């Protein structure tokens, strides 16, 4: 099975770590984000990973090489000019053999312990063109439940809101390539169209998940992994 990792991000808020390396190479507990992703993908039966490279793509090539050190075969799709995530996926899918019916795709800045098998199973059962993983929407602030009288009945420090957000992890039918933009983002173009046609499904996950966008995220990811993140 093939997987695609969208690894062209610049990581402006992660400077100076990203001054000389791609965002996907930012270390978390001493290992790049890509290392964690490769481990999870390998565990799901992925044998080949197409790395969608952009900014500082050479640092990804230097680390991954042919992929053998990560237990997979590594392939590289380098964008000469920024294509957006949808454009990068479209270009990268061109490297996937026609015999492959579906691929896993991940944003290159996330770490999760989610087993991808249930996600793949749901995708197969529903006949979706795309299946996205969702995670609970965490509140950045304490949430207070209060009665009309003003009496506080519950105080929850940074709990979960009753919503789900896109985790940046997908199962995609390879035929989706025709639906993706040459330039731009799939989440604002392709996914809304698929939802209208009933071809977009979602899997709700409560596994450990963290997007690494700033230095605070690194610290929180490291703490979460030390508490038993599974790696």
HELIX and SHEET records of a PDB file:
HELIX    1   1 UNK A   12  UNK A   14  5                                   3    
HELIX    2   2 UNK A   23  UNK A   25  5                                   3    
HELIX    3   3 UNK A   33  UNK A   43  1                                  11    
HELIX    4   4 UNK A   57  UNK A   64  1                                   8    
HELIX    5   5 UNK A   68  UNK A   70  5                                   3    
HELIX    6   6 UNK A   84  UNK A   93  1                                  10    
HELIX    7   7 UNK A  117  UNK A  126  1                                  10    
HELIX    8   8 UNK A  174  UNK A  179  5                                   6    
HELIX    9   9 UNK A  190  UNK A  196  1                                   7    
HELIX   10  10 UNK A  215  UNK A  226  1                                  12    
SHEET    1   A 7 UNK A  73  UNK A  78  0                                        
SHEET    2   A 7 UNK A  48  UNK A  53  1                                        
SHEET    3   A 7 UNK A   2  UNK A   7  1                                        
SHEET    4   A 7 UNK A 102  UNK A 107  1                                        
SHEET    5   A 7 UNK A 160  UNK A 173 -1                                        
SHEET    6   A 7 UNK A 130  UNK A 138 -1                                        
SHEET    7   A 7 UNK A 200  UNK A 205  1                                        
SHEET    1   B 2 UNK A  27  UNK A  28  0                                        
SHEET    2   B 2 UNK A  31  UNK A  32 -1                                        
SHEET    1   C 2 UNK A 110  UNK A 112  0                                        
SHEET    2   C 2 UNK A 209  UNK A 211 -1                                        
SHEET    1   D 2 UNK A 143  UNK A 146  0                                        
SHEET    2   D 2 UNK A 152  UNK A 156 -1                                        
END                                                                             
